[in-house]
Amino acid sequence: MHTVGPVWSSTEDRSELLADCHRNALKAANDLGAKTVAFPAISTGIYRWPLESAAEIALTTVRAADPGGIQEVVFALRGEQALRAFEARHTPLA
């Protein structure tokens, strides 16, 4: 799966666009019969989305999404800063 995220803006809230990237990728993967989906920290590179915000949006969106047949979602993160941002916002499922 591949998705292109939105460019971060300090003057316009594009959070829902970033959330849609995760939802739409999960739906497309499920429609294809995938069991596992891996996401990078979408839009946090050249599109300058702040890591803390991107982590919150990604984790909240994935947790709230209907997983269908998806059994595992992995965040494939690059660098210690990204890892810390996602870990700080992750709460294990009960």
N, C-alpha and C positions, 0 to 999 in steps of 0.2 A: 504494500500500500504506500502511496505517496500523497501527501497533501501539502499545499502551499498556504502558509499562514499569513495573516495580515501584518502590515507594517504598524508598529506602535506609534501612537500619536499622543502628545501631551495636551492637545486641544479637543480631541474627539474620543469618546469611549468606544473602543472597538472590541471590547471583551467578548461580546456575543459572537462576533466573527471568529475569534480564536476558539471559543467553545464549540462552535459549529464544525470547525476543522476536526476536532476529536470525535464528535457525534457522527459526522458523515463518514469518517474513516472507519469507525466501528461498525456502522451499518453496512458499508460496502464490504468490509472483511467478512462480516457475518453472512451476507448474501452470497459470497464466494465460498462459504463453508470453512473459513479459517477458524482455528481453535485458539490461536495465539496472535496477538497484535503487539508490535513494539512501536513506541513513539519516542522521538527525540524531544528536546525542550523546544517545541515549535515556536518560531518567530523570535527566538532569543539571540540569534546570531546577528546577521547583517540587518535584520528588521528591527533590532534594538528593543525588543519587548523586555521589560525588567524581569529577571529570573523569578523573583518572589511572587510577582503577580501571575506570571505564566504558570508557575507551579500550582498556585491556588486554583486557577481556572482549570488546568488540566486534570488535577486530582478530583476536584469537585464534579466536573463534567463526567469523567469516566465513572466515578462512583455512582452518579445518578442515572447513568445511561442504562437502557435495557440491554443486557449483554447478549441476548439471543443464545447462540451456540458458542460464543467466545468464552473460553475457560480461563484465559490468562492474559493480562495486560502488563507489559514490561515497559518501563521508561529507561531507554538507553541514553544515558546522560554523559556528557563530555565535561570532565573537569570537576574538581573538588567543590567549586562554588555552586555549580548546578546540583550536584549531589546533596549538598547541605540545604539548599533551598527546597528541594523536593522532600528530603527527610524531615525537615522542620514542619512541613504541612501534611505529612502522611499520618493517618491513623489506621492501624490494622483493623481488618474486618473482624467482627466478633465471631 
